[in-house]
Amino acid sequence: MKGAQRDMIDVLLGSVFKRGLISEMSYKSARNSLASAMDFPNLLEYPVCLTKEATEDGNP
């Protein structure tokens, strides 16, 4: 699973860079950080968390 998460982030970073939304230096720095990261935050384990306001009226 960790490999899939790394691949997903790598693809997302590449897409953001190709669209010109981040500089090459930022892209390379993020990839280096990704390569050296030991663990990912809970955000990748639970990507969708509904807020209380979103569930009160029945609409997610």
C-alpha distance matrix in Angstrom:
0.0 3.8 5.4 5.1 6.3 8.7 9.9 10.6 12.5 14.2 15.4 16.6 18.4 20.0 21.2 22.7 24.4 25.8 27.3 29.1 27.7 26.9 28.7 27.7 27.9 25.5 23.1 23.3 23.1 19.9 18.3 19.6 18.4 14.8 15.1 16.6 14.4 13.3 11.3 10.9 13.4 13.2 13.9 10.4 9.8 13.2 14.3 17.4 20.0 23.4 26.3 29.4 31.6 29.4 29.7 33.4 34.8 32.4 30.7 27.1
3.8 0.0 3.8 5.4 5.0 6.2 8.6 9.8 10.7 12.2 14.3 15.4 16.5 18.3 20.0 21.2 22.5 24.3 26.0 27.3 25.9 24.6 26.2 25.1 24.9 22.6 20.3 20.2 19.8 16.8 15.2 16.2 14.8 11.4 11.6 12.8 10.7 9.7 8.1 8.1 11.3 12.1 13.0 9.7 10.0 13.7 14.5 18.1 20.5 24.1 26.6 29.9 31.9 30.1 30.7 34.3 35.9 33.8 32.0 28.2
5.4 3.8 0.0 3.8 5.4 5.1 6.1 8.6 10.0 10.4 12.3 14.2 15.3 16.4 18.4 20.0 21.0 22.4 24.5 26.0 25.0 23.7 25.1 23.5 23.8 21.9 19.1 18.8 19.1 16.3 14.0 15.2 14.8 11.1 10.7 12.9 11.7 11.5 10.8 10.9 14.2 15.4 15.6 12.1 13.0 16.5 16.7 20.2 23.0 26.5 29.1 32.5 34.3 32.2 33.0 36.7 38.0 35.8 33.7 30.0
5.1 5.4 3.8 0.0 3.8 5.4 5.0 6.1 8.7 9.7 10.5 12.3 14.1 15.2 16.5 18.4 19.9 21.0 22.7 24.6 23.6 22.9 24.7 23.5 24.2 22.0 19.1 19.5 20.0 16.9 14.9 16.9 16.3 12.5 13.0 15.5 13.9 14.1 12.6 11.6 14.3 14.8 14.3 10.6 11.6 14.6 14.3 17.6 20.7 24.0 26.9 30.3 31.9 29.5 30.3 34.1 35.1 32.8 30.6 26.9
6.3 5.0 5.4 3.8 0.0 3.8 5.4 5.1 6.3 8.5 9.9 10.6 12.2 14.2 15.4 16.6 18.3 20.0 21.4 22.9 21.4 20.6 22.6 21.8 22.2 19.6 17.1 17.8 17.8 14.3 13.0 15.1 13.9 10.2 11.6 13.7 11.5 12.1 10.1 8.2 10.7 11.6 10.8 7.3 9.2 12.1 11.6 15.2 18.1 21.5 24.1 27.6 29.2 27.1 28.1 31.8 33.0 31.0 28.8 25.0
8.7 6.2 5.1 5.4 3.8 0.0 3.8 5.4 5.2 6.0 8.6 9.9 10.5 12.2 14.2 15.3 16.4 18.2 20.1 21.3 20.1 18.8 20.2 19.0 19.2 17.0 14.4 14.6 14.7 11.6 9.7 11.6 10.9 7.1 8.2 10.8 9.4 10.7 9.9 8.8 11.9 13.7 13.1 10.0 12.4 15.3 14.6 18.3 21.1 24.5 26.8 30.4 31.8 29.9 31.2 34.8 36.0 34.2 31.7 28.0
9.9 8.6 6.1 5.0 5.4 3.8 0.0 3.8 5.5 5.0 6.2 8.6 9.8 10.5 12.3 14.3 15.3 16.4 18.5 20.2 19.5 18.6 20.1 18.7 19.6 17.8 14.6 15.0 16.0 13.1 10.7 13.3 13.5 9.8 10.5 13.7 13.0 14.4 13.6 12.4 15.2 16.6 15.4 12.1 14.4 17.0 15.8 19.2 22.4 25.5 28.1 31.7 32.9 30.6 32.0 35.7 36.5 34.5 31.9 28.3
10.6 9.8 8.6 6.1 5.1 5.4 3.8 0.0 3.8 5.4 5.2 6.2 8.6 9.9 10.7 12.4 14.3 15.4 16.8 18.8 17.7 17.4 19.5 18.8 19.9 17.5 14.6 15.9 16.7 13.3 11.9 14.9 14.5 11.0 12.8 15.6 14.2 15.8 14.2 12.0 14.0 14.9 13.0 9.9 12.6 14.5 12.7 15.9 19.2 22.2 24.8 28.5 29.4 27.0 28.5 32.2 32.9 30.9 28.2 24.6
12.5 10.7 10.0 8.7 6.3 5.2 5.5 3.8 0.0 3.8 5.5 5.0 6.0 8.5 9.8 10.5 12.1 14.1 15.4 16.7 15.3 14.4 16.5 16.0 16.7 14.0 11.4 12.9 13.2 9.7 8.9 12.0 11.2 8.1 10.6 13.3 11.9 14.1 12.8 10.4 12.3 14.0 11.9 9.6 13.0 14.8 12.9 16.3 19.2 22.2 24.3 28.1 29.0 26.9 28.7 32.3 33.2 31.6 28.8 25.2
14.2 12.2 10.4 9.7 8.5 6.0 5.0 5.4 3.8 0.0 3.8 5.5 5.1 6.2 8.6 10.0 10.5 12.2 14.4 15.6 14.9 13.7 15.1 13.9 14.9 13.0 9.7 10.6 11.9 9.0 7.0 10.4 10.9 8.0 9.5 12.9 12.6 15.2 14.7 13.1 15.5 17.5 15.7 13.3 16.5 18.5 16.6 19.9 22.9 25.9 28.0 31.8 32.5 30.5 32.4 35.9 36.6 35.0 32.1 28.6
15.4 14.3 12.3 10.5 9.9 8.6 6.2 5.2 5.5 3.8 0.0 3.8 5.5 5.1 6.2 8.7 9.9 10.5 12.4 14.5 14.2 13.9 15.7 14.8 16.6 14.7 11.3 13.0 14.8 11.9 10.3 13.9 14.5 11.7 13.3 16.7 16.2 18.6 17.8 15.7 17.7 19.2 16.8 14.4 17.5 19.0 16.6 19.5 22.8 25.5 27.8 31.5 32.0 29.6 31.5 35.1 35.4 33.7 30.6 27.2
16.6 15.4 14.2 12.3 10.6 9.9 8.6 6.2 5.0 5.5 3.8 0.0 3.8 5.4 5.1 6.2 8.6 9.9 10.8 12.7 11.6 11.7 14.2 14.2 15.9 13.3 10.5 13.1 14.2 11.0 10.7 14.4 14.3 11.9 14.4 17.3 16.3 18.9 17.6 15.0 16.3 17.6 14.8 13.0 16.4 17.4 14.6 17.2 20.4 22.8 24.8 28.6 28.9 26.6 28.8 32.2 32.6 31.1 27.9 24.6
18.4 16.5 15.3 14.1 12.2 10.5 9.8 8.6 6.0 5.1 5.5 3.8 0.0 3.8 5.4 5.2 6.1 8.6 10.0 10.9 9.8 8.9 10.9 10.6 12.1 9.7 6.7 9.4 10.6 7.8 7.8 11.5 11.8 10.1 12.6 15.4 15.0 18.1 17.5 15.2 16.7 18.7 16.2 14.8 18.4 19.6 17.0 19.9 22.6 25.1 26.8 30.6 30.8 28.9 31.3 34.6 35.1 33.9 30.7 27.4
20.0 18.3 16.4 15.2 14.2 12.2 10.5 9.9 8.5 6.2 5.1 5.4 3.8 0.0 3.8 5.5 5.1 6.1 8.6 10.0 10.3 9.7 11.1 10.1 12.5 11.1 7.6 9.8 12.2 10.2 9.2 12.9 14.1 12.5 14.1 17.4 17.6 20.6 20.3 18.4 20.1 22.1 19.5 17.8 21.2 22.6 19.9 22.6 25.6 28.0 29.9 33.7 33.8 31.6 34.0 37.3 37.5 36.2 32.9 29.7
21.2 20.0 18.4 16.5 15.4 14.2 12.3 10.7 9.8 8.6 6.2 5.1 5.4 3.8 0.0 3.8 5.4 5.1 6.3 8.8 9.0 9.9 12.1 12.1 14.8 13.1 10.2 13.0 15.1 12.9 12.6 16.3 17.1 15.3 17.4 20.5 20.2 23.2 22.3 19.9 21.1 22.5 19.6 18.0 21.5 22.2 19.1 21.3 24.4 26.4 28.3 32.0 31.8 29.4 31.9 35.2 35.1 33.8 30.3 27.3
22.7 21.2 20.0 18.4 16.6 15.3 14.3 12.4 10.5 10.0 8.7 6.2 5.2 5.5 3.8 0.0 3.8 5.6 5.3 6.6 5.6 6.5 9.4 10.4 12.8 10.6 8.5 12.1 13.5 11.4 12.2 15.8 16.1 15.0 17.6 20.2 19.8 23.0 22.1 19.5 20.2 21.9 18.8 17.9 21.6 22.1 18.8 21.0 23.7 25.5 27.0 30.7 30.3 28.3 31.0 34.1 34.2 33.2 29.8 26.8
24.4 22.5 21.0 19.9 18.3 16.4 15.3 14.3 12.1 10.5 9.9 8.6 6.1 5.1 5.4 3.8 0.0 3.8 5.4 5.2 5.8 5.3 6.7 7.0 9.9 8.7 6.4 9.6 11.8 10.7 11.1 14.4 15.5 14.9 17.0 19.7 20.0 23.4 23.1 21.0 22.2 24.3 21.5 20.5 24.2 25.1 22.1 24.5 27.1 29.1 30.4 34.2 33.8 32.0 34.8 37.8 37.9 37.0 33.6 30.6
25.8 24.3 22.4 21.0 20.0 18.2 16.4 15.4 14.1 12.2 10.5 9.9 8.6 6.1 5.1 5.6 3.8 0.0 3.8 5.4 7.6 8.5 9.5 9.4 12.9 12.3 9.8 12.5 15.2 14.2 14.0 17.3 18.8 17.9 19.6 22.6 23.0 26.3 26.0 23.8 25.1 26.9 24.0 22.7 26.3 27.0 23.9 26.0 28.9 30.8 32.3 36.0 35.5 33.3 36.1 39.1 38.9 37.9 34.3 31.5
27.3 26.0 24.5 22.7 21.4 20.1 18.5 16.8 15.4 14.4 12.4 10.8 10.0 8.6 6.3 5.3 5.4 3.8 0.0 3.8 5.6 8.1 10.0 11.3 14.5 13.3 11.6 15.0 17.1 15.8 16.3 19.7 20.6 19.8 22.0 24.8 24.8 28.0 27.3 24.8 25.5 27.0 23.8 23.0 26.6 26.8 23.4 25.1 27.8 29.2 30.5 34.1 33.2 31.1 34.1 36.9 36.6 35.7 32.1 29.5
29.1 27.3 26.0 24.6 22.9 21.3 20.2 18.8 16.7 15.6 14.5 12.7 10.9 10.0 8.8 6.6 5.2 5.4 3.8 0.0 3.8 5.6 6.9 8.8 11.9 11.1 10.3 13.5 15.4 14.8 15.9 18.8 19.8 19.7 21.9 24.4 24.6 28.1 27.6 25.3 25.9 27.9 24.8 24.3 28.0 28.3 25.0 26.9 29.3 30.7 31.7 35.3 34.4 32.7 35.8 38.5 38.3 37.7 34.1 31.5
27.7 25.9 25.0 23.6 21.4 20.1 19.5 17.7 15.3 14.9 14.2 11.6 9.8 10.3 9.0 5.6 5.8 7.6 5.6 3.8 0.0 3.8 6.9 9.7 11.8 9.9 9.7 13.4 14.4 13.3 15.1 18.1 18.3 18.3 21.0 23.1 22.8 26.2 25.5 22.9 23.2 25.0 21.9 21.8 25.5 25.6 22.3 24.0 26.2 27.6 28.4 31.9 31.0 29.5 32.7 35.3 35.3 34.9 31.4 28.8
26.9 24.6 23.7 22.9 20.6 18.8 18.6 17.4 14.4 13.7 13.9 11.7 8.9 9.7 9.9 6.5 5.3 8.5 8.1 5.6 3.8 0.0 3.8 6.7 8.2 6.1 6.5 10.1 10.8 10.2 12.3 14.9 15.2 15.8 18.3 20.2 20.2 23.8 23.5 21.3 21.9 24.2 21.4 21.4 25.1 25.7 22.7 24.9 26.9 28.8 29.5 33.1 32.5 31.2 34.3 37.0 37.3 37.0 33.6 30.7
28.7 26.2 25.1 24.7 22.6 20.2 20.1 19.5 16.5 15.1 15.7 14.2 10.9 11.1 12.1 9.4 6.7 9.5 10.0 6.9 6.9 3.8 0.0 3.8 5.3 5.2 6.2 8.7 9.9 10.6 12.4 14.3 15.3 16.4 18.4 20.2 20.9 24.6 24.9 23.2 24.1 26.7 24.3 24.1 27.8 28.7 25.9 28.3 30.3 32.3 33.0 36.6 36.2 34.9 38.0 40.7 41.1 40.7 37.3 34.4
27.7 25.1 23.5 23.5 21.8 19.0 18.7 18.8 16.0 13.9 14.8 14.2 10.6 10.1 12.1 10.4 7.0 9.4 11.3 8.8 9.7 6.7 3.8 0.0 3.8 5.5 5.0 6.1 8.4 9.8 10.5 12.2 14.1 15.1 16.4 18.4 19.7 23.5 24.2 22.9 24.4 27.2 25.1 24.4 28.0 29.4 26.8 29.6 31.8 34.1 35.1 38.7 38.6 37.2 40.0 42.9 43.4 42.8 39.5 36.4
27.9 24.9 23.8 24.2 22.2 19.2 19.6 19.9 16.7 14.9 16.6 15.9 12.1 12.5 14.8 12.8 9.9 12.9 14.5 11.9 11.8 8.2 5.3 3.8 0.0 3.8 5.4 5.2 6.0 8.5 9.9 10.5 12.2 14.1 15.3 16.6 18.1 21.9 22.9 21.9 23.3 26.5 24.7 24.3 27.9 29.4 27.1 30.0 31.9 34.4 35.1 38.7 38.7 37.6 40.5 43.3 44.1 43.6 40.4 37.3
25.5 22.6 21.9 22.0 19.6 17.0 17.8 17.5 14.0 13.0 14.7 13.3 9.7 11.1 13.1 10.6 8.7 12.3 13.3 11.1 9.9 6.1 5.2 5.5 3.8 0.0 3.8 5.5 5.1 6.0 8.6 9.8 10.4 12.1 14.2 15.4 16.1 19.9 20.4 19.0 20.0 23.1 21.1 21.0 24.6 25.9 23.6 26.4 28.2 30.6 31.3 34.9 35.0 33.9 36.7 39.5 40.4 39.9 36.8 33.7
23.1 20.3 19.1 19.1 17.1 14.4 14.6 14.6 11.4 9.7 11.3 10.5 6.7 7.6 10.2 8.5 6.4 9.8 11.6 10.3 9.7 6.5 6.2 5.0 5.4 3.8 0.0 3.8 5.5 5.2 6.2 8.6 9.9 10.5 12.3 14.4 15.2 18.9 19.4 18.0 19.5 22.4 20.3 19.5 23.2 24.7 22.3 25.3 27.6 30.1 31.2 34.9 35.1 33.7 36.3 39.3 40.1 39.3 36.1 32.9
23.3 20.2 18.8 19.5 17.8 14.6 15.0 15.9 12.9 10.6 13.0 13.1 9.4 9.8 13.0 12.1 9.6 12.5 15.0 13.5 13.4 10.1 8.7 6.1 5.2 5.5 3.8 0.0 3.8 5.5 5.1 6.1 8.6 9.7 10.5 12.4 14.1 17.8 19.0 18.3 20.4 23.5 22.0 21.0 24.5 26.4 24.5 27.7 29.9 32.7 33.9 37.6 38.0 36.7 39.2 42.3 43.2 42.3 39.3 35.9
23.1 19.8 19.1 20.0 17.8 14.7 16.0 16.7 13.2 11.9 14.8 14.2 10.6 12.2 15.1 13.5 11.8 15.2 17.1 15.4 14.4 10.8 9.9 8.4 6.0 5.1 5.5 3.8 0.0 3.8 5.5 5.1 6.2 8.5 9.9 10.8 12.1 15.9 17.1 16.5 18.3 21.7 20.4 19.9 23.3 25.2 23.6 26.8 28.6 31.5 32.4 36.0 36.5 35.5 38.0 41.0 42.2 41.5 38.6 35.2
19.9 16.8 16.3 16.9 14.3 11.6 13.1 13.3 9.7 9.0 11.9 11.0 7.8 10.2 12.9 11.4 10.7 14.2 15.8 14.8 13.3 10.2 10.6 9.8 8.5 6.0 5.2 5.5 3.8 0.0 3.8 5.4 5.0 6.0 8.6 10.0 10.3 14.0 14.5 13.4 15.1 18.3 16.9 16.2 19.7 21.5 19.8 23.1 25.0 27.9 29.0 32.6 33.3 32.2 34.5 37.6 38.8 37.9 35.1 31.6
18.3 15.2 14.0 14.9 13.0 9.7 10.7 11.9 8.9 7.0 10.3 10.7 7.8 9.2 12.6 12.2 11.1 14.0 16.3 15.9 15.1 12.3 12.4 10.5 9.9 8.6 6.2 5.1 5.5 3.8 0.0 3.8 5.4 4.9 6.2 8.7 9.8 13.4 14.3 13.7 16.2 19.3 18.1 16.6 19.9 22.2 20.6 24.1 26.4 29.5 31.0 34.7 35.5 34.0 36.2 39.4 40.6 39.4 36.6 33.0
19.6 16.2 15.2 16.9 15.1 11.6 13.3 14.9 12.0 10.4 13.9 14.4 11.5 12.9 16.3 15.8 14.4 17.3 19.7 18.8 18.1 14.9 14.3 12.2 10.5 9.8 8.6 6.1 5.1 5.4 3.8 0.0 3.8 5.4 5.1 6.4 8.6 12.1 14.0 14.3 16.9 20.3 19.7 18.5 21.5 24.0 22.9 26.5 28.5 31.8 33.0 36.6 37.7 36.5 38.6 41.7 43.1 42.0 39.4 35.8
18.4 14.8 14.8 16.3 13.9 10.9 13.5 14.5 11.2 10.9 14.5 14.3 11.8 14.1 17.1 16.1 15.5 18.8 20.6 19.8 18.3 15.2 15.3 14.1 12.2 10.4 9.9 8.6 6.2 5.0 5.4 3.8 0.0 3.8 5.4 5.2 6.0 9.7 11.1 11.3 13.5 17.1 16.7 16.0 18.9 21.3 20.4 24.0 25.7 29.0 30.1 33.6 34.8 33.8 35.8 38.9 40.5 39.5 37.0 33.4
14.8 11.4 11.1 12.5 10.2 7.1 9.8 11.0 8.1 8.0 11.7 11.9 10.1 12.5 15.3 15.0 14.9 17.9 19.8 19.7 18.3 15.8 16.4 15.1 14.1 12.1 10.5 9.7 8.5 6.0 4.9 5.4 3.8 0.0 3.8 5.5 5.2 8.6 9.4 9.1 12.0 15.2 14.7 13.3 16.1 18.8 18.0 21.7 23.7 27.1 28.6 32.2 33.5 32.2 34.0 37.2 38.7 37.5 35.0 31.3
15.1 11.6 10.7 13.0 11.6 8.2 10.5 12.8 10.6 9.5 13.3 14.4 12.6 14.1 17.4 17.6 17.0 19.6 22.0 21.9 21.0 18.3 18.4 16.4 15.3 14.2 12.3 10.5 9.9 8.6 6.2 5.1 5.4 3.8 0.0 3.8 5.7 8.5 10.4 11.3 14.7 17.8 17.8 16.0 18.4 21.4 20.9 24.7 26.9 30.3 32.0 35.5 37.0 35.6 37.2 40.6 42.1 40.7 38.3 34.5
16.6 12.8 12.9 15.5 13.7 10.8 13.7 15.6 13.3 12.9 16.7 17.3 15.4 17.4 20.5 20.2 19.7 22.6 24.8 24.4 23.1 20.2 20.2 18.4 16.6 15.4 14.4 12.4 10.8 10.0 8.7 6.4 5.2 5.5 3.8 0.0 3.8 6.4 9.2 11.0 14.0 17.5 18.1 16.8 18.9 22.0 21.9 25.7 27.4 30.9 32.3 35.7 37.3 36.3 37.9 41.1 42.9 41.6 39.4 35.7
14.4 10.7 11.7 13.9 11.5 9.4 13.0 14.2 11.9 12.6 16.2 16.3 15.0 17.6 20.2 19.8 20.0 23.0 24.8 24.6 22.8 20.2 20.9 19.7 18.1 16.1 15.2 14.1 12.1 10.3 9.8 8.6 6.0 5.2 5.7 3.8 0.0 3.8 5.7 7.3 10.3 13.7 14.6 13.5 15.4 18.4 18.6 22.3 23.8 27.4 28.8 32.1 33.9 32.9 34.4 37.5 39.5 38.3 36.2 32.4
13.3 9.7 11.5 14.1 12.1 10.7 14.4 15.8 14.1 15.2 18.6 18.9 18.1 20.6 23.2 23.0 23.4 26.3 28.0 28.1 26.2 23.8 24.6 23.5 21.9 19.9 18.9 17.8 15.9 14.0 13.4 12.1 9.7 8.6 8.5 6.4 3.8 0.0 3.8 7.1 10.1 13.1 14.9 13.7 14.7 18.0 19.0 22.6 23.9 27.6 29.1 32.1 34.3 33.4 34.5 37.7 39.8 38.5 36.7 32.9
11.3 8.1 10.8 12.6 10.1 9.9 13.6 14.2 12.8 14.7 17.8 17.6 17.5 20.3 22.3 22.1 23.1 26.0 27.3 27.6 25.5 23.5 24.9 24.2 22.9 20.4 19.4 19.0 17.1 14.5 14.3 14.0 11.1 9.4 10.4 9.2 5.7 3.8 0.0 3.8 6.7 9.4 11.3 10.2 11.0 14.3 15.4 19.0 20.2 23.9 25.5 28.5 30.8 29.8 30.8 34.0 36.2 34.8 33.1 29.3
10.9 8.1 10.9 11.6 8.2 8.8 12.4 12.0 10.4 13.1 15.7 15.0 15.2 18.4 19.9 19.5 21.0 23.8 24.8 25.3 22.9 21.3 23.2 22.9 21.9 19.0 18.0 18.3 16.5 13.4 13.7 14.3 11.3 9.1 11.3 11.0 7.3 7.1 3.8 0.0 3.8 6.6 7.8 6.8 8.3 11.2 11.9 15.6 16.9 20.6 22.2 25.4 27.4 26.4 27.5 30.7 32.8 31.4 29.6 25.8
13.4 11.3 14.2 14.3 10.7 11.9 15.2 14.0 12.3 15.5 17.7 16.3 16.7 20.1 21.1 20.2 22.2 25.1 25.5 25.9 23.2 21.9 24.1 24.4 23.3 20.0 19.5 20.4 18.3 15.1 16.2 16.9 13.5 12.0 14.7 14.0 10.3 10.1 6.7 3.8 0.0 3.8 5.3 6.2 7.5 9.4 10.2 13.4 14.1 17.7 18.9 22.0 24.2 23.4 24.6 27.6 29.8 28.7 27.1 23.4
13.2 12.1 15.4 14.8 11.6 13.7 16.6 14.9 14.0 17.5 19.2 17.6 18.7 22.1 22.5 21.9 24.3 26.9 27.0 27.9 25.0 24.2 26.7 27.2 26.5 23.1 22.4 23.5 21.7 18.3 19.3 20.3 17.1 15.2 17.8 17.5 13.7 13.1 9.4 6.6 3.8 0.0 3.8 5.3 4.9 6.1 7.9 10.7 11.1 14.8 16.3 19.2 21.6 20.7 21.5 24.6 26.9 25.7 24.3 20.6
13.9 13.0 15.6 14.3 10.8 13.1 15.4 13.0 11.9 15.7 16.8 14.8 16.2 19.5 19.6 18.8 21.5 24.0 23.8 24.8 21.9 21.4 24.3 25.1 24.7 21.1 20.3 22.0 20.4 16.9 18.1 19.7 16.7 14.7 17.8 18.1 14.6 14.9 11.3 7.8 5.3 3.8 0.0 3.8 5.5 5.4 5.2 8.3 9.3 12.9 14.5 17.9 19.8 18.6 19.8 23.1 25.0 23.8 21.9 18.2
10.4 9.7 12.1 10.6 7.3 10.0 12.1 9.9 9.6 13.3 14.4 13.0 14.8 17.8 18.0 17.9 20.5 22.7 23.0 24.3 21.8 21.4 24.1 24.4 24.3 21.0 19.5 21.0 19.9 16.2 16.6 18.5 16.0 13.3 16.0 16.8 13.5 13.7 10.2 6.8 6.2 5.3 3.8 0.0 3.8 5.6 5.4 9.2 11.3 14.9 17.2 20.6 22.4 20.7 21.8 25.3 26.9 25.3 23.3 19.5
9.8 10.0 13.0 11.6 9.2 12.4 14.4 12.6 13.0 16.5 17.5 16.4 18.4 21.2 21.5 21.6 24.2 26.3 26.6 28.0 25.5 25.1 27.8 28.0 27.9 24.6 23.2 24.5 23.3 19.7 19.9 21.5 18.9 16.1 18.4 18.9 15.4 14.7 11.0 8.3 7.5 4.9 5.5 3.8 0.0 3.8 6.1 9.1 10.7 14.4 16.9 20.0 22.3 20.7 21.0 24.5 26.4 24.5 23.1 19.3
13.2 13.7 16.5 14.6 12.1 15.3 17.0 14.5 14.8 18.5 19.0 17.4 19.6 22.6 22.2 22.1 25.1 27.0 26.8 28.3 25.6 25.7 28.7 29.4 29.4 25.9 24.7 26.4 25.2 21.5 22.2 24.0 21.3 18.8 21.4 22.0 18.4 18.0 14.3 11.2 9.4 6.1 5.4 5.6 3.8 0.0 3.8 5.7 7.0 10.7 13.3 16.3 18.6 16.9 17.2 20.7 22.6 20.8 19.4 15.7
14.3 14.5 16.7 14.3 11.6 14.6 15.8 12.7 12.9 16.6 16.6 14.6 17.0 19.9 19.1 18.8 22.1 23.9 23.4 25.0 22.3 22.7 25.9 26.8 27.1 23.6 22.3 24.5 23.6 19.8 20.6 22.9 20.4 18.0 20.9 21.9 18.6 19.0 15.4 11.9 10.2 7.9 5.2 5.4 6.1 3.8 0.0 3.8 6.6 9.9 12.6 16.1 17.7 15.6 16.6 20.2 21.7 19.9 17.9 14.1
17.4 18.1 20.2 17.6 15.2 18.3 19.2 15.9 16.3 19.9 19.5 17.2 19.9 22.6 21.3 21.0 24.5 26.0 25.1 26.9 24.0 24.9 28.3 29.6 30.0 26.4 25.3 27.7 26.8 23.1 24.1 26.5 24.0 21.7 24.7 25.7 22.3 22.6 19.0 15.6 13.4 10.7 8.3 9.2 9.1 5.7 3.8 0.0 3.8 6.5 9.6 12.9 14.4 12.1 12.9 16.6 17.9 16.1 14.2 10.4
20.0 20.5 23.0 20.7 18.1 21.1 22.4 19.2 19.2 22.9 22.8 20.4 22.6 25.6 24.4 23.7 27.1 28.9 27.8 29.3 26.2 26.9 30.3 31.8 31.9 28.2 27.6 29.9 28.6 25.0 26.4 28.5 25.7 23.7 26.9 27.4 23.8 23.9 20.2 16.9 14.1 11.1 9.3 11.3 10.7 7.0 6.6 3.8 0.0 3.8 6.4 9.6 11.6 10.0 10.6 14.0 16.0 14.7 13.3 9.8
23.4 24.1 26.5 24.0 21.5 24.5 25.5 22.2 22.2 25.9 25.5 22.8 25.1 28.0 26.4 25.5 29.1 30.8 29.2 30.7 27.6 28.8 32.3 34.1 34.4 30.6 30.1 32.7 31.5 27.9 29.5 31.8 29.0 27.1 30.3 30.9 27.4 27.6 23.9 20.6 17.7 14.8 12.9 14.9 14.4 10.7 9.9 6.5 3.8 0.0 3.8 6.6 8.2 6.3 6.9 10.4 12.2 11.1 9.9 6.7
26.3 26.6 29.1 26.9 24.1 26.8 28.1 24.8 24.3 28.0 27.8 24.8 26.8 29.9 28.3 27.0 30.4 32.3 30.5 31.7 28.4 29.5 33.0 35.1 35.1 31.3 31.2 33.9 32.4 29.0 31.0 33.0 30.1 28.6 32.0 32.3 28.8 29.1 25.5 22.2 18.9 16.3 14.5 17.2 16.9 13.3 12.6 9.6 6.4 3.8 0.0 3.8 5.4 5.3 6.7 9.0 11.4 11.5 10.7 8.4
29.4 29.9 32.5 30.3 27.6 30.4 31.7 28.5 28.1 31.8 31.5 28.6 30.6 33.7 32.0 30.7 34.2 36.0 34.1 35.3 31.9 33.1 36.6 38.7 38.7 34.9 34.9 37.6 36.0 32.6 34.7 36.6 33.6 32.2 35.5 35.7 32.1 32.1 28.5 25.4 22.0 19.2 17.9 20.6 20.0 16.3 16.1 12.9 9.6 6.6 3.8 0.0 3.8 5.5 5.4 6.3 9.5 10.3 10.7 9.6
31.6 31.9 34.3 31.9 29.2 31.8 32.9 29.4 29.0 32.5 32.0 28.9 30.8 33.8 31.8 30.3 33.8 35.5 33.2 34.4 31.0 32.5 36.2 38.6 38.7 35.0 35.1 38.0 36.5 33.3 35.5 37.7 34.8 33.5 37.0 37.3 33.9 34.3 30.8 27.4 24.2 21.6 19.8 22.4 22.3 18.6 17.7 14.4 11.6 8.2 5.4 3.8 0.0 3.8 5.5 5.4 7.6 9.3 9.1 8.9
29.4 30.1 32.2 29.5 27.1 29.9 30.6 27.0 26.9 30.5 29.6 26.6 28.9 31.6 29.4 28.3 32.0 33.3 31.1 32.7 29.5 31.2 34.9 37.2 37.6 33.9 33.7 36.7 35.5 32.2 34.0 36.5 33.8 32.2 35.6 36.3 32.9 33.4 29.8 26.4 23.4 20.7 18.6 20.7 20.7 16.9 15.6 12.1 10.0 6.3 5.3 5.5 3.8 0.0 3.8 5.8 6.8 7.2 5.9 5.1
29.7 30.7 33.0 30.3 28.1 31.2 32.0 28.5 28.7 32.4 31.5 28.8 31.3 34.0 31.9 31.0 34.8 36.1 34.1 35.8 32.7 34.3 38.0 40.0 40.5 36.7 36.3 39.2 38.0 34.5 36.2 38.6 35.8 34.0 37.2 37.9 34.4 34.5 30.8 27.5 24.6 21.5 19.8 21.8 21.0 17.2 16.6 12.9 10.6 6.9 6.7 5.4 5.5 3.8 0.0 3.8 5.6 5.1 5.8 5.7
33.4 34.3 36.7 34.1 31.8 34.8 35.7 32.2 32.3 35.9 35.1 32.2 34.6 37.3 35.2 34.1 37.8 39.1 36.9 38.5 35.3 37.0 40.7 42.9 43.3 39.5 39.3 42.3 41.0 37.6 39.4 41.7 38.9 37.2 40.6 41.1 37.5 37.7 34.0 30.7 27.6 24.6 23.1 25.3 24.5 20.7 20.2 16.6 14.0 10.4 9.0 6.3 5.4 5.8 3.8 0.0 3.8 5.6 7.5 8.9
34.8 35.9 38.0 35.1 33.0 36.0 36.5 32.9 33.2 36.6 35.4 32.6 35.1 37.5 35.1 34.2 37.9 38.9 36.6 38.3 35.3 37.3 41.1 43.4 44.1 40.4 40.1 43.2 42.2 38.8 40.6 43.1 40.5 38.7 42.1 42.9 39.5 39.8 36.2 32.8 29.8 26.9 25.0 26.9 26.4 22.6 21.7 17.9 16.0 12.2 11.4 9.5 7.6 6.8 5.6 3.8 0.0 3.8 5.6 8.5
32.4 33.8 35.8 32.8 31.0 34.2 34.5 30.9 31.6 35.0 33.7 31.1 33.9 36.2 33.8 33.2 37.0 37.9 35.7 37.7 34.9 37.0 40.7 42.8 43.6 39.9 39.3 42.3 41.5 37.9 39.4 42.0 39.5 37.5 40.7 41.6 38.3 38.5 34.8 31.4 28.7 25.7 23.8 25.3 24.5 20.8 19.9 16.1 14.7 11.1 11.5 10.3 9.3 7.2 5.1 5.6 3.8 0.0 3.8 6.5
30.7 32.0 33.7 30.6 28.8 31.7 31.9 28.2 28.8 32.1 30.6 27.9 30.7 32.9 30.3 29.8 33.6 34.3 32.1 34.1 31.4 33.6 37.3 39.5 40.4 36.8 36.1 39.3 38.6 35.1 36.6 39.4 37.0 35.0 38.3 39.4 36.2 36.7 33.1 29.6 27.1 24.3 21.9 23.3 23.1 19.4 17.9 14.2 13.3 9.9 10.7 10.7 9.1 5.9 5.8 7.5 5.6 3.8 0.0 3.8
27.1 28.2 30.0 26.9 25.0 28.0 28.3 24.6 25.2 28.6 27.2 24.6 27.4 29.7 27.3 26.8 30.6 31.5 29.5 31.5 28.8 30.7 34.4 36.4 37.3 33.7 32.9 35.9 35.2 31.6 33.0 35.8 33.4 31.3 34.5 35.7 32.4 32.9 29.3 25.8 23.4 20.6 18.2 19.5 19.3 15.7 14.1 10.4 9.8 6.7 8.4 9.6 8.9 5.1 5.7 8.9 8.5 6.5 3.8 0.0
